[in-house]
Amino acid sequence: MEFIKATSDTVACTLTADEHDQVRAAWQALFRSALIARADVAGGIRLTFAPAAKTELKRLIVIESECCGWVTFALDGPIVTMTADGIGEQAIRAMWVPEK
């Protein structure tokens, strides 16, 4: 399992608007093609994807860890657990939601 610890307490994203739109679109594509389960956990969420999605998941987690330093990521193959303290927990649950 790979851990990327939070480096900030400030709940903010450093992506530009265009970068944010691109990353959001990539998450939504991954949700549509490979999401198996989404579960609330203490401090955030756990997302489980099909095994074939682990490379794309890792790519997105690298991006997220750079722009959202307030999130701690635990990556285990095609499964990621994202957690944060305080209002960060609610932000995580609101941000990583598959669109209908």
Residue pairs with C-beta under 8 A, 6 or more apart in sequence:
1 74
1 75
1 76
2 73
2 74
2 75
2 76
3 72
3 73
3 74
3 75
4 61
4 65
4 72
4 73
4 75
5 72
6 69
6 70
6 71
6 72
6 84
6 85
6 88
7 69
7 70
8 69
8 70
9 70
9 85
9 86
10 69
10 70
11 70
11 84
11 86
11 87
11 88
11 91
12 68
12 70
13 20
13 67
13 68
14 66
14 67
14 68
14 69
15 23
15 67
19 67
23 60
23 63
23 64
23 67
26 56
26 60
27 60
27 96
28 98
28 99
30 49
30 53
30 56
30 57
30 60
31 98
31 99
32 98
33 50
33 53
34 49
34 50
34 52
34 53
34 56
34 78
35 47
35 48
35 49
35 98
36 48
36 49
36 50
37 46
37 47
37 48
38 45
38 46
38 47
38 48
38 96
38 97
38 98
39 45
39 46
39 48
40 93
41 81
41 83
42 83
43 83
43 84
43 85
43 89
43 92
44 71
44 81
44 82
44 83
44 84
44 88
44 89
44 92
44 93
45 81
45 82
45 92
45 93
45 96
46 79
46 80
46 81
46 82
47 57
47 79
47 80
47 81
47 82
47 96
48 78
48 79
49 57
49 78
49 79
50 78
51 77
51 78
52 78
53 78
54 77
54 78
57 75
57 78
57 80
58 75
61 73
61 75
61 80
64 71
64 73
64 82
65 71
65 73
70 84
70 88
71 82
71 83
71 84
71 88
71 92
72 82
72 83
72 84
73 80
73 81
73 82
74 80
74 81
74 82
74 83
82 92
82 96
83 89
83 92
84 91
84 92
